[in-house]
Amino acid sequence: MKIIHLISVDIKYATKIFLKECSSLAKVAQYDIKLITIDNKGINI
């Protein structure tokens, strides 16, 4: 299963989301996770 997680916060908060949510989903359920952030500097994939 593929999951795309979209967030619109500063990149420092994205690190917490990636470590707590995305990595655990990828590890436990073996999902293909993509985290996309949108902040005042543009889009980060």
HTML snippet that shows the backbone in 3Dmol.js (N, CA, C, O; Angstrom):
<script src="https://3Dmol.org/build/3Dmol-min.js"></script>
<div id="view" style="width:600px;height:400px;position:relative"></div>
<script>
const pdb = `
ATOM      1  N   MET A   1       0.849  -1.165   0.000  1.00  0.00           N
ATOM      2  CA  MET A   1       0.000   0.000   0.000  1.00  0.00           C
ATOM      3  C   MET A   1       0.899   1.234   0.000  1.00  0.00           C
ATOM      4  O   MET A   1       1.953   1.235   0.636  1.00  0.00           O
ATOM      5  N   LYS A   2       0.495   2.265  -0.698  1.00  0.00           N
ATOM      6  CA  LYS A   2       1.222   3.518  -0.749  1.00  0.00           C
ATOM      7  C   LYS A   2       0.458   4.584   0.030  1.00  0.00           C
ATOM      8  O   LYS A   2      -0.763   4.698  -0.078  1.00  0.00           O
ATOM      9  N   ILE A   3       1.192   5.351   0.807  1.00  0.00           N
ATOM     10  CA  ILE A   3       0.602   6.422   1.595  1.00  0.00           C
ATOM     11  C   ILE A   3       1.404   7.692   1.348  1.00  0.00           C
ATOM     12  O   ILE A   3       2.634   7.676   1.396  1.00  0.00           O
ATOM     13  N   ILE A   4       0.710   8.784   1.085  1.00  0.00           N
ATOM     14  CA  ILE A   4       1.346  10.090   0.956  1.00  0.00           C
ATOM     15  C   ILE A   4       0.829  10.955   2.096  1.00  0.00           C
ATOM     16  O   ILE A   4      -0.377  11.155   2.245  1.00  0.00           O
ATOM     17  N   HIS A   5       1.749  11.459   2.890  1.00  0.00           N
ATOM     18  CA  HIS A   5       1.406  12.287   4.042  1.00  0.00           C
ATOM     19  C   HIS A   5       1.752  13.728   3.679  1.00  0.00           C
ATOM     20  O   HIS A   5       2.923  14.051   3.479  1.00  0.00           O
ATOM     21  N   LEU A   6       0.754  14.590   3.592  1.00  0.00           N
ATOM     22  CA  LEU A   6       0.946  15.995   3.254  1.00  0.00           C
ATOM     23  C   LEU A   6       0.825  16.847   4.513  1.00  0.00           C
ATOM     24  O   LEU A   6      -0.125  16.712   5.284  1.00  0.00           O
ATOM     25  N   ILE A   7       1.810  17.730   4.705  1.00  0.00           N
ATOM     26  CA  ILE A   7       1.737  18.635   5.849  1.00  0.00           C
ATOM     27  C   ILE A   7       2.174  20.025   5.426  1.00  0.00           C
ATOM     28  O   ILE A   7       2.948  20.191   4.484  1.00  0.00           O
ATOM     29  N   SER A   8       1.670  21.010   6.133  1.00  0.00           N
ATOM     30  CA  SER A   8       2.018  22.404   5.807  1.00  0.00           C
ATOM     31  C   SER A   8       2.575  23.091   7.050  1.00  0.00           C
ATOM     32  O   SER A   8       2.006  24.064   7.546  1.00  0.00           O
ATOM     33  N   VAL A   9       3.677  22.577   7.536  1.00  0.00           N
ATOM     34  CA  VAL A   9       4.338  23.136   8.712  1.00  0.00           C
ATOM     35  C   VAL A   9       5.815  23.327   8.414  1.00  0.00           C
ATOM     36  O   VAL A   9       6.321  22.883   7.383  1.00  0.00           O
ATOM     37  N   ASP A  10       6.492  23.993   9.328  1.00  0.00           N
ATOM     38  CA  ASP A  10       7.934  24.184   9.222  1.00  0.00           C
ATOM     39  C   ASP A  10       8.635  22.825   9.176  1.00  0.00           C
ATOM     40  O   ASP A  10       8.166  21.861   9.780  1.00  0.00           O
ATOM     41  N   ILE A  11       9.743  22.752   8.470  1.00  0.00           N
ATOM     42  CA  ILE A  11      10.456  21.490   8.266  1.00  0.00           C
ATOM     43  C   ILE A  11      10.920  20.862   9.584  1.00  0.00           C
ATOM     44  O   ILE A  11      11.055  19.641   9.655  1.00  0.00           O
ATOM     45  N   LYS A  12      11.166  21.658  10.623  1.00  0.00           N
ATOM     46  CA  LYS A  12      11.600  21.074  11.897  1.00  0.00           C
ATOM     47  C   LYS A  12      10.498  20.225  12.526  1.00  0.00           C
ATOM     48  O   LYS A  12      10.793  19.256  13.225  1.00  0.00           O
ATOM     49  N   TYR A  13       9.234  20.573  12.290  1.00  0.00           N
ATOM     50  CA  TYR A  13       8.133  19.752  12.776  1.00  0.00           C
ATOM     51  C   TYR A  13       7.926  18.523  11.893  1.00  0.00           C
ATOM     52  O   TYR A  13       7.440  17.492  12.359  1.00  0.00           O
ATOM     53  N   ALA A  14       8.288  18.633  10.643  1.00  0.00           N
ATOM     54  CA  ALA A  14       8.154  17.501   9.727  1.00  0.00           C
ATOM     55  C   ALA A  14       9.055  16.353  10.153  1.00  0.00           C
ATOM     56  O   ALA A  14       8.714  15.190   9.940  1.00  0.00           O
ATOM     57  N   THR A  15      10.183  16.658  10.744  1.00  0.00           N
ATOM     58  CA  THR A  15      11.096  15.612  11.216  1.00  0.00           C
ATOM     59  C   THR A  15      10.427  14.762  12.282  1.00  0.00           C
ATOM     60  O   THR A  15      10.535  13.536  12.258  1.00  0.00           O
ATOM     61  N   LYS A  16       9.743  15.395  13.207  1.00  0.00           N
ATOM     62  CA  LYS A  16       9.035  14.642  14.247  1.00  0.00           C
ATOM     63  C   LYS A  16       7.948  13.762  13.641  1.00  0.00           C
ATOM     64  O   LYS A  16       7.794  12.603  14.027  1.00  0.00           O
ATOM     65  N   ILE A  17       7.199  14.310  12.696  1.00  0.00           N
ATOM     66  CA  ILE A  17       6.134  13.539  12.054  1.00  0.00           C
ATOM     67  C   ILE A  17       6.719  12.357  11.297  1.00  0.00           C
ATOM     68  O   ILE A  17       6.184  11.250  11.350  1.00  0.00           O
ATOM     69  N   PHE A  18       7.822  12.598  10.590  1.00  0.00           N
ATOM     70  CA  PHE A  18       8.452  11.518   9.846  1.00  0.00           C
ATOM     71  C   PHE A  18       8.918  10.414  10.784  1.00  0.00           C
ATOM     72  O   PHE A  18       8.658   9.237  10.534  1.00  0.00           O
ATOM     73  N   LEU A  19       9.602  10.781  11.855  1.00  0.00           N
ATOM     74  CA  LEU A  19      10.146   9.776  12.760  1.00  0.00           C
ATOM     75  C   LEU A  19       9.062   9.021  13.514  1.00  0.00           C
ATOM     76  O   LEU A  19       9.161   7.807  13.693  1.00  0.00           O
ATOM     77  N   LYS A  20       8.036   9.726  13.955  1.00  0.00           N
ATOM     78  CA  LYS A  20       7.009   9.072  14.776  1.00  0.00           C
ATOM     79  C   LYS A  20       5.948   8.345  13.954  1.00  0.00           C
ATOM     80  O   LYS A  20       5.558   7.233  14.309  1.00  0.00           O
ATOM     81  N   GLU A  21       5.481   8.937  12.880  1.00  0.00           N
ATOM     82  CA  GLU A  21       4.372   8.367  12.136  1.00  0.00           C
ATOM     83  C   GLU A  21       4.820   7.568  10.918  1.00  0.00           C
ATOM     84  O   GLU A  21       4.509   6.384  10.788  1.00  0.00           O
ATOM     85  N   CYS A  22       5.549   8.224  10.036  1.00  0.00           N
ATOM     86  CA  CYS A  22       5.884   7.603   8.756  1.00  0.00           C
ATOM     87  C   CYS A  22       6.813   6.406   8.909  1.00  0.00           C
ATOM     88  O   CYS A  22       6.591   5.362   8.295  1.00  0.00           O
ATOM     89  N   SER A  23       7.846   6.553   9.719  1.00  0.00           N
ATOM     90  CA  SER A  23       8.787   5.445   9.844  1.00  0.00           C
ATOM     91  C   SER A  23       8.164   4.242  10.536  1.00  0.00           C
ATOM     92  O   SER A  23       8.475   3.101  10.191  1.00  0.00           O
ATOM     93  N   SER A  24       7.289   4.481  11.508  1.00  0.00           N
ATOM     94  CA  SER A  24       6.642   3.346  12.170  1.00  0.00           C
ATOM     95  C   SER A  24       5.672   2.627  11.236  1.00  0.00           C
ATOM     96  O   SER A  24       5.583   1.400  11.273  1.00  0.00           O
ATOM     97  N   LEU A  25       4.940   3.373  10.398  1.00  0.00           N
ATOM     98  CA  LEU A  25       4.064   2.725   9.423  1.00  0.00           C
ATOM     99  C   LEU A  25       4.861   1.910   8.404  1.00  0.00           C
ATOM    100  O   LEU A  25       4.458   0.813   8.017  1.00  0.00           O
ATOM    101  N   ALA A  26       5.980   2.454   7.985  1.00  0.00           N
ATOM    102  CA  ALA A  26       6.810   1.742   7.016  1.00  0.00           C
ATOM    103  C   ALA A  26       7.404   0.482   7.642  1.00  0.00           C
ATOM    104  O   ALA A  26       7.486  -0.562   6.995  1.00  0.00           O
ATOM    105  N   LYS A  27       7.814   0.586   8.896  1.00  0.00           N
ATOM    106  CA  LYS A  27       8.463  -0.547   9.551  1.00  0.00           C
ATOM    107  C   LYS A  27       7.473  -1.641   9.931  1.00  0.00           C
ATOM    108  O   LYS A  27       7.695  -2.812   9.624  1.00  0.00           O
ATOM    109  N   VAL A  28       6.394  -1.273  10.591  1.00  0.00           N
ATOM    110  CA  VAL A  28       5.452  -2.248  11.127  1.00  0.00           C
ATOM    111  C   VAL A  28       4.548  -2.831  10.046  1.00  0.00           C
ATOM    112  O   VAL A  28       4.398  -4.048   9.943  1.00  0.00           O
ATOM    113  N   ALA A  29       3.953  -1.966   9.250  1.00  0.00           N
ATOM    114  CA  ALA A  29       2.986  -2.425   8.251  1.00  0.00           C
ATOM    115  C   ALA A  29       3.582  -2.552   6.853  1.00  0.00           C
ATOM    116  O   ALA A  29       2.902  -2.992   5.926  1.00  0.00           O
ATOM    117  N   GLN A  30       4.840  -2.170   6.698  1.00  0.00           N
ATOM    118  CA  GLN A  30       5.558  -2.239   5.427  1.00  0.00           C
ATOM    119  C   GLN A  30       4.859  -1.461   4.315  1.00  0.00           C
ATOM    120  O   GLN A  30       4.756  -1.927   3.180  1.00  0.00           O
ATOM    121  N   TYR A  31       4.379  -0.266   4.665  1.00  0.00           N
ATOM    122  CA  TYR A  31       3.776   0.612   3.675  1.00  0.00           C
ATOM    123  C   TYR A  31       4.862   1.416   2.966  1.00  0.00           C
ATOM    124  O   TYR A  31       5.937   1.650   3.518  1.00  0.00           O
ATOM    125  N   ASP A  32       4.571   1.833   1.744  1.00  0.00           N
ATOM    126  CA  ASP A  32       5.445   2.736   0.997  1.00  0.00           C
ATOM    127  C   ASP A  32       4.993   4.151   1.340  1.00  0.00           C
ATOM    128  O   ASP A  32       3.938   4.593   0.884  1.00  0.00           O
ATOM    129  N   ILE A  33       5.786   4.865   2.142  1.00  0.00           N
ATOM    130  CA  ILE A  33       5.403   6.165   2.687  1.00  0.00           C
ATOM    131  C   ILE A  33       6.163   7.281   1.997  1.00  0.00           C
ATOM    132  O   ILE A  33       7.374   7.188   1.799  1.00  0.00           O
ATOM    133  N   LYS A  34       5.450   8.338   1.630  1.00  0.00           N
ATOM    134  CA  LYS A  34       6.051   9.571   1.120  1.00  0.00           C
ATOM    135  C   LYS A  34       5.569  10.710   2.007  1.00  0.00           C
ATOM    136  O   LYS A  34       4.381  10.810   2.316  1.00  0.00           O
ATOM    137  N   LEU A  35       6.498  11.564   2.411  1.00  0.00           N
ATOM    138  CA  LEU A  35       6.156  12.732   3.221  1.00  0.00           C
ATOM    139  C   LEU A  35       6.434  13.975   2.392  1.00  0.00           C
ATOM    140  O   LEU A  35       7.563  14.188   1.952  1.00  0.00           O
ATOM    141  N   ILE A  36       5.421  14.789   2.177  1.00  0.00           N
ATOM    142  CA  ILE A  36       5.556  16.022   1.401  1.00  0.00           C
ATOM    143  C   ILE A  36       5.205  17.187   2.306  1.00  0.00           C
ATOM    144  O   ILE A  36       4.122  17.231   2.890  1.00  0.00           O
ATOM    145  N   THR A  37       6.132  18.130   2.417  1.00  0.00           N
ATOM    146  CA  THR A  37       5.891  19.313   3.236  1.00  0.00           C
ATOM    147  C   THR A  37       5.789  20.544   2.361  1.00  0.00           C
ATOM    148  O   THR A  37       6.472  20.656   1.343  1.00  0.00           O
ATOM    149  N   ILE A  38       4.941  21.457   2.762  1.00  0.00           N
ATOM    150  CA  ILE A  38       4.800  22.735   2.064  1.00  0.00           C
ATOM    151  C   ILE A  38       4.973  23.826   3.108  1.00  0.00           C
ATOM    152  O   ILE A  38       4.184  23.932   4.046  1.00  0.00           O
ATOM    153  N   ASP A  39       6.007  24.634   2.939  1.00  0.00           N
ATOM    154  CA  ASP A  39       6.236  25.733   3.862  1.00  0.00           C
ATOM    155  C   ASP A  39       6.451  27.018   3.057  1.00  0.00           C
ATOM    156  O   ASP A  39       6.196  27.055   1.853  1.00  0.00           O
ATOM    157  N   ASN A  40       6.912  28.050   3.719  1.00  0.00           N
ATOM    158  CA  ASN A  40       7.068  29.326   3.033  1.00  0.00           C
ATOM    159  C   ASN A  40       8.232  29.317   2.031  1.00  0.00           C
ATOM    160  O   ASN A  40       8.432  30.297   1.314  1.00  0.00           O
ATOM    161  N   LYS A  41       8.993  28.233   1.975  1.00  0.00           N
ATOM    162  CA  LYS A  41      10.096  28.119   1.027  1.00  0.00           C
ATOM    163  C   LYS A  41       9.744  27.254  -0.178  1.00  0.00           C
ATOM    164  O   LYS A  41      10.555  27.117  -1.094  1.00  0.00           O
ATOM    165  N   GLY A  42       8.554  26.671  -0.192  1.00  0.00           N
ATOM    166  CA  GLY A  42       8.126  25.853  -1.317  1.00  0.00           C
ATOM    167  C   GLY A  42       7.797  24.436  -0.902  1.00  0.00           C
ATOM    168  O   GLY A  42       7.544  24.170   0.273  1.00  0.00           O
ATOM    169  N   ILE A  43       7.799  23.535  -1.850  1.00  0.00           N
ATOM    170  CA  ILE A  43       7.437  22.135  -1.642  1.00  0.00           C
ATOM    171  C   ILE A  43       8.702  21.314  -1.454  1.00  0.00           C
ATOM    172  O   ILE A  43       9.663  21.459  -2.210  1.00  0.00           O
ATOM    173  N   ASN A  44       8.700  20.450  -0.441  1.00  0.00           N
ATOM    174  CA  ASN A  44       9.817  19.565  -0.143  1.00  0.00           C
ATOM    175  C   ASN A  44       9.321  18.126  -0.179  1.00  0.00           C
ATOM    176  O   ASN A  44       8.338  17.783   0.478  1.00  0.00           O
ATOM    177  N   ILE A  45       9.990  17.305  -0.933  1.00  0.00           N
ATOM    178  CA  ILE A  45       9.584  15.873  -1.006  1.00  0.00           C
ATOM    179  C   ILE A  45      10.697  15.030  -0.440  1.00  0.00           C
ATOM    180  O   ILE A  45      10.583  13.805  -0.397  1.00  0.00           O
TER     181      ILE A  45
END
`;
const viewer = $3Dmol.createViewer("view");
viewer.addModel(pdb, "pdb");
viewer.setStyle({}, {cartoon: {color: "spectrum"}});
viewer.zoomTo();
viewer.render();
</script>
